[in-house]
Amino acid sequence: MTGSHRSGGRTRPPVDYSDPNLTLDAGEDRWAWRARLRRNRATHLVWRTAVGVVGGVVTVAGLIMVPAPGPGWLVVFFGLLILASEFEFAQRWLDFARHHVSRWNDWIMDQAVWVRGVVALGTLLIVWAVIWGYLAWAGIPPFVPRWAQDLLTQVPGVD
């Protein structure tokens, strides 16, 4: 999967995925300070470990947030972005996700306004159903302000 990628009108240089290394090499890094870290075996190991732990925690937190209301997928992609700064497997996943999100965006923008409206309405209904399901299952969280609790208790199925 090599080749140039278009993103927002810009062409990014091709990424070579045939490299057997798990991490990016010093020569593949665009930032001089990180390339210096990679040239020293000890600092490279510490850096790689820190990036792996932080990126992994952010990605897992995002995956936990996906079914709950909130920015789950955004956090997952941010975690992949952190991991992709060091690990080639995450770069492949991120390129895969970028490609498919770009295809989806191109497709939806080519549709008539009413189709985009139906998709937006469907998305809104799914988000509403997830929020309602969560509140019906777990109840109203105690941190919700009193005025919002009063409104939510009027929704059928929410206590």
HELIX and SHEET records of a PDB file:
HELIX    1   1 ALA A   26  GLU A   28  5                                   3    
HELIX    2   2 ALA A   32  ARG A   39  1                                   8    
HELIX    3   3 ARG A   41  MET A   65  1                                  25    
HELIX    4   4 GLY A   72  ALA A   84  1                                  13    
HELIX    5   5 GLU A   88  MET A  109  1                                  22    
HELIX    6   6 VAL A  113  ALA A  138  1                                  26    
HELIX    7   7 ARG A  146  LEU A  152  1                                   7    
SHEET    1   A 2 HIS A   5  SER A   7  0                                        
SHEET    2   A 2 ARG A  10  ARG A  12 -1                                        
END                                                                             
